[in-house]
Amino acid sequence: MSREFWKAFARNRGAIIGLIILAGVVFLALFADLLYPTSPWDMVTRPFAPPLSAGTLMGSDTLGRDIASGIAHGARVSLLIGLTSTAAALLIGVTLGALAGFYGGRVDDAIMRFTELFQTIPNFVLAVMLVAIFTPSITSVTASIAIVSWPPLARLARGEFLSLRSREFVQAAITTGQSTPSIILREILPNSMSPIIVAASLTVATAILLESALSFLGLGDPNMMSWGYMIGASRTVMRQAWWMSFFPGVAILITVLAINLVGEGLNDALNPKLARKGKG
Amino acid sequence: MSETDNVVLDVRGLTISLPEGAERAHAVEDVNFTIAENELLCIVGESGSGKSMTAHAIMGLLPAPHVKVADGEAILNGRDVFTRSEAEQRAMRGGDVGMIFQEPMTALNPLMRVGEQIDEALRAHADMDAARRRERVLELLAAVGLPDPESLRRSYPFRLSGGQRQRVMIAMALALEPRLLIADEPTTALDVTTQKQILELIQRMQRELGMAVMFITHDFGVVAEIADRVAVMQEGRCVEIGTADEVLNRPQHPYTRELIAAVPHYIEHRDAFNREGEPLLDAQNVRKVFSLGGGFLRRGRELVAADDVSLTIHPGETVGIVGESGSGKSTLGRCLLGLHRADGGQIVFDGTDLNRLGRRAFHPFRQRIQMVFQDPYASLNPRYKVGRIVAQGPLAFGTPRSEAYARARELLELVGLDASAAERFPHEFSGGQRQRISIARALALDPELLVADEPVSALDVSVQTQVLDLLDDIRHRLGLAMMFITHDLRVAAQVSDTIAVMQTGRIVEVGTSKEVFSNPQHPYTQELLAAIPGQNWEIPEDLRHLRAQRARTPRGADA
């Protein structure tokens, strides 16, 4: 099972590249304190130092802070928020979607109307509003990203449950006297996980983008260095000092791209029927 | 019947190779046959025998580049089909050769009007102006027996029934009066009464156009009904070919003999069942209505799936429920199991009305009523090992783990599998083996009543017989009562003591298997019986014997 999984995953070369980049980002996040022991907020050199000058790799910003250090420490925030908010979104989305799909009827109606309520408000506007209300902090940013990210996951889980619910092996589980929680958790959920995992991997990428956008607007956690904040802070000097916004921008681009590639690889590996199409 | 010189298709030494790593190297190996004008050749075989591959090769529809013709030729109109260019092949398809597919529900483009789809073939191949083509479409629709061609021409496929769609498919295939018609299991997805009409239509069109017809089927009843000549295929080889009379009545090859012996038929050897004592199950006036397309505030259309259905099952009795699709037979079975809640009536099982019980109160009865499902590929959870699947019932009822797994192994042996099957996943088994696992799962709870919902309709004939024999054997050994739901009267007659015939949600006739089969009372039952293909053909005496013998001596076969 798992060997087949890796084989299918490895067949997608992009996915392997994505995985390597992602491993690099994780490494950066884990060892940021060792690589750049001083706080990324500290002024370590002269302001406006271009890349590879004044003892910096990627130059310094308007206050003389090391950009490379900011990127290493920012990786932490991006990954942390991306993963925790996706986990929270999964918990909300899959639970609601599963209940809606399994019970159908009125329960389904009620849950799906509730879901649509969230979907009708533009994601970003809602996230900005929530962070603004709850004052920016890492918790409120994570929570607000989770709140805007769960509806698509709920819809997906609902669809999977709806179709698996009427499958004969689920009916067999009912007739052999399994309890409802056992049917939901042990019969249906494992069979619906593949598309949900794939969707979740892409949700991580969106969450990182959302976090960057929030920080760009100055709505990130004021105590944590983040890529979005770095771009936001240097946008006024973009013409004089391109490196200040360029490197964090590239960091966001590469990370999101890597996650998307991994997500695609997961899709190939977990949904073999789709993967075979077009690849022969 | 026809030893004419007008050979339309001459297939010589056809060999089709499969990609590496497939079950065998060749899908089809060294197949030879000819079809003449006015002749209907039936190609019979079980799934995987290469019969469809042969047809697809002739049509140039093989899934290239993985599967391709490795050797041989198919001569149509004096030229080899396989050496023709793509453009020539395209001209041939629809022009000289027409094809009808198995699944009428998916063979038509759902977004195109019926008339346009037929018109497409004419536009591609014939030099006709729009008015002439329109006339021809109407002509064709009328010729295949569709009512009101003018309005039908403008309808979309979803408005048509399965039988009507198959007629449209036939009209499309015949649009250019092909010399050869290839029909790939054209009636398998249809009800038996519709099947009869379609078979008649194909025969009539053949006579009118003098076509050669290559008819692929797995059903010997159909073969007996329509074939002039028969070719029997097994694992890619043509093992026997001859006139219908030769193959059906004096089969030579052991495989043909086995297939014919496996054809379900009413068996006399069954002892009459004596209904004694209290019924185990007594269903009274059961009614079930589904509402379709209803929304939050509006009410949907109502569909009565079961209407005033009354039925009793005694301990040890097998009751066959027979009906066409949509007759409510599955709904009835599901009501007994509590998968659907009946809207009215009583379902009294051993003194308790199941229909009034809530979820919790129903729980103990789950153990006593079990179900075997239709689709062996969908009824086993692909994520769990077979042992866990079979043991799931006892585990849910609190049997200790080790005991439940030990019992699962025993049951797997009882249904003719090896105990080591418990350690494997469902996808490692064939359809027949999976159905055995499904039966083992149902038996794990020691039920008193087994509801079998079309348990063999997804299986090949020879496997079908083995599973039927297994069910028959088990119910005798364990004294089970069984409700056997099927669309096939022959299968029902073979396993049931009592038969109930359902039509549009009502039971129209109940009687012993013998009564219903030999002296049907209700016109619908008579119609159903009359529609069974191949009535005039009797399974040869020596083979009947073989079958009856096998039914009595159960064996652990490798279905």
Interface residues (C-beta under 8 A of the other chain):
Chain A: D109 R167 E168 F169 Q171 A172 A173 I174 T175 T176 G177 Q178 S179 S182 E187 P190 N191 G280
Chain B: H66 F296 L337 G338 L339 H363 R366 Q367 I369 Q370 M371 F373 Q374 D375 A378 S379 L380 N381 P382 R383 Q392 G393 A396 F397 S438 R441 A444 L445
